[in-house]
């Protein structure tokens, strides 16, 4: 990535493929942590893209500290970052890392002559528990991240089948409503509120 010098989306995909293949061979697990800055768009719009770029570069530098032989940190694009974390059969230790990552993002820093304190929402998907390939683990981590955004700033959420069911239901209802509008078949009833 030109702005942060972290691996970009293409390299992330490659590292995920390697990590999943290794986990499959070793009968171990891989977690994908997908992180999105909260309300970054407002800062970018208010202060300008050059300040936004400096902030992204700062966050990239802060997250790069978590890179080691096993962990890959990448910039997915915009204000989204990813961490690929291989581990054994138990994933309890991932929560310590999550706390450290959110703490690193939340440290005050100065850019453009002003102090900034950011927060982030983080989604977690685990291979092979809830994903069988790279596309699934990316999609599931993204779903979990958006669920975390709905909960509160600076929070995280694991992917679950309930999340998938909710998404499928939302798509189904959306398709039904679109078809009903096109066919002019909506029948509206009003109920008085007492």
Secondary structure, 3 states (H helix, E strand, C coil): CCCCCCECHHHHHHHHHHHHHHHHHHCCEEEEEEEEECCHHHHHHHHCHHHHHHHHHHHHHHHHCCCCCCCEEEEEECCEEEEEEEECCCCCCHHHHHHHHHHHHCCCEEECCEEECCCEEEEEEEECCCECCHHHHHHHHHHHHHHHHHHCCCCEEECCHHHHHHHHHHHHHHHHHHHHHHCCCCCCCCCCCC
